[in-house]
Amino acid sequence: MQLTTIIVSYNTRHLLDECLADLHRAEAAIGGGVCVVVDNASRDGSAEHLLEHHPDVQLIRLDQNVGFGRANNAALPKVHTPFVLLLNTDAFMTPESIQLSLDYMQANPRCGVLGARLLNRDGSPQPSARRFPTPWNTFLLQAGLERWFTGTPRIDPADFDAESAQECDWVPGCYYLIRKSVIDQVGLFDPLFFLYAEEVDLCRRVKNAGWQVHYFPDARVVHLGGESAKSDGEVTASRQIDALSIESNLLYFRKHHGRVGLAAHVMFEGLAALLVGARELVRRSSLARLSTGMLRWRATLGLLWQTKFGTVPTR
């Protein structure tokens, strides 16, 4: 066996059959593989469905939702194949994706992590090969000022060639092929992160260890996005995700940019809120965007305190 696939599931029973069917078709091209599903304390019968309809899948049941990285950490130490694929339940690959991805990894021995071409259901592209966030380029993105600062590397490069395999800083975790030897060298996901930034952090550690992260367009994956969050209700999930995103940024910038970087990020968050709100006020004579931005900055300040200035997670 060359490959173990780890799928983290949280209230996505409605997606499991399609996801696993696509995975098994792709596994057949490489002579089979091991599949492990980590159930994050789903309430929709996902674990029971797997036991009844997919007995070939190894199931790990957690007693609470621990997030993406920590759930993968429950399975990664048990992997004994050369390659590990981290796959979302809302990610559906073409049958040849795994075979082509493994061939590419074999041909590029310094590639430690490989990502795919991510698409929406209608075939439109999703960000698939990204640069590391910094307080400055994150501010430019939020404030809508990227086009005025062409010398600053964008999180999503403006000149990105989706047709060419290429090295990048990080790839999204919905299709995340990594060598087991790389995991053994750099360690598991940092449990500091509940959701968001965990794959960014791991890619950074992978590159710091001398490996490369590549984008591979021949592996094509339709990614729905946000399916687990929807299970908690649209309004609740929206607020929760926003808070988790804010928290992950605080934790990430403190870890990788220190106290000065964290302070710069918090300052830029407030400035972005003012700039976007003022722009909308001039265009539409509406205070809505200004109020939304100020609420986000208020949440940032609150989470700054709750995370003890970006050093501990809230959950």
PEHU-V274379 format. One record per run of one state. SS is the DSSP state (a for helix, b for strand, c for the rest). FROM is the first residue (numbers start at 1). LEN is the number of residues. If there is no record, write none. Layout:
# PEHU-V274379
ss=SS from=FROM len=LEN
ss=SS from=FROM len=LEN
This chain:
# PEHU-V274379
ss=c from=1 len=2
ss=b from=3 len=7
ss=c from=10 len=3
ss=a from=13 len=16
ss=c from=29 len=5
ss=b from=34 len=6
ss=c from=40 len=6
ss=a from=46 len=8
ss=c from=54 len=4
ss=b from=58 len=4
ss=c from=62 len=6
ss=a from=68 len=9
ss=c from=77 len=6
ss=b from=83 len=6
ss=c from=89 len=2
ss=b from=91 len=3
ss=c from=94 len=3
ss=a from=97 len=11
ss=c from=108 len=3
ss=b from=111 len=9
ss=c from=120 len=5
ss=b from=125 len=1
ss=c from=126 len=4
ss=b from=130 len=1
ss=c from=131 len=4
ss=a from=135 len=9
ss=c from=144 len=2
ss=a from=146 len=3
ss=c from=149 len=17
ss=b from=166 len=3
ss=c from=169 len=1
ss=b from=170 len=1
ss=c from=171 len=4
ss=b from=175 len=5
ss=a from=180 len=7
ss=c from=187 len=11
ss=a from=198 len=11
ss=c from=209 len=3
ss=b from=212 len=12
ss=c from=224 len=3
ss=a from=227 len=4
ss=c from=231 len=3
ss=a from=234 len=51
ss=c from=285 len=3
ss=a from=288 len=19
ss=c from=307 len=9
